[in-house]
Amino acid sequence: MRIHNIQDEQVLGAALMVLGLSLGGAAVAAALLATVHMAQTGPMCGPTLGHCFRCVAACALLLTAMSTAGAGASLMTSRRAPCPAS
């Protein structure tokens, strides 16, 4: 799919940034839950034995949020229309 209108690209970029921000909120909530989990089961989950799925999911959400917001920001940058050949 090719987007020809620059306004459409900016709308898509804004939507991706909103999605990235909401995923960032989910990543914060997952990180808080993982922190509580690590505090309760310190010897079983943590730096000594490796992290469980809660910790890995929090990191994966954070990376997804950052990449989605970055893709949206790159679409929102102003681009010049190509000059017609003379």
C-alpha positions in Angstrom: 0.0 0.0 0.0 1.4 3.3 -1.0 0.2 6.5 0.7 0.2 9.4 -1.7 -1.1 12.2 0.5 1.3 13.6 3.1 -1.7 14.4 5.4 -2.6 10.7 5.5 1.0 9.9 6.5 0.7 12.4 9.4 -2.6 10.9 10.6 -1.1 7.4 10.5 1.9 8.7 12.4 -0.2 10.3 15.0 -2.2 7.1 15.4 1.0 5.1 15.8 2.3 7.6 18.4 -1.0 7.2 20.4 -0.7 3.5 20.2 2.9 3.7 21.3 2.0 5.8 24.3 -0.8 3.4 25.4 1.6 0.5 25.0 4.1 2.5 27.2 1.4 2.8 29.9 0.9 -1.0 29.7 4.7 -1.4 29.9 4.8 0.7 33.1 2.0 -1.4 34.6 3.7 -4.6 33.7 7.0 -3.3 35.1 5.3 -2.5 38.4 3.8 -5.9 38.6 7.1 -7.5 37.7 8.8 -5.5 40.5 6.3 -6.6 43.0 6.7 -10.2 41.8 10.5 -10.0 42.1 10.3 -8.5 45.6 8.0 -11.4 46.7 10.0 -14.2 45.1 13.5 -12.7 45.2 15.5 -16.0 45.3 13.5 -17.6 42.5 13.2 -14.7 40.0 15.9 -12.1 39.6 19.5 -11.5 38.6 20.8 -14.8 40.0 18.6 -17.3 38.3 17.2 -15.4 35.4 13.9 -13.7 34.9 10.5 -15.2 34.4 7.9 -14.4 31.8 6.6 -11.3 33.7 9.9 -9.6 33.6 10.4 -10.5 29.9 6.9 -9.4 29.0 7.5 -6.0 30.6 10.7 -5.5 28.6 9.0 -6.7 25.4 6.2 -4.2 26.0 8.6 -1.4 26.5 10.5 -2.2 23.3 7.3 -2.4 21.4 6.1 0.9 22.7 9.3 2.6 21.8 9.4 1.2 18.3 5.8 2.0 17.6 6.1 5.6 18.9 9.4 6.0 16.9 7.7 4.8 13.7 4.9 7.2 14.3 7.3 10.1 14.9 9.2 9.3 11.7 5.9 9.5 9.7 5.0 12.8 11.3 8.2 14.6 10.2 7.7 17.1 7.4 8.7 15.9 4.0 8.9 17.9 0.9 7.1 16.9 -2.2 9.4 15.8 -5.0 10.1 18.4 -7.6 8.6 17.6 -11.0 11.1 16.9 -13.7 11.7 19.9 -15.9 
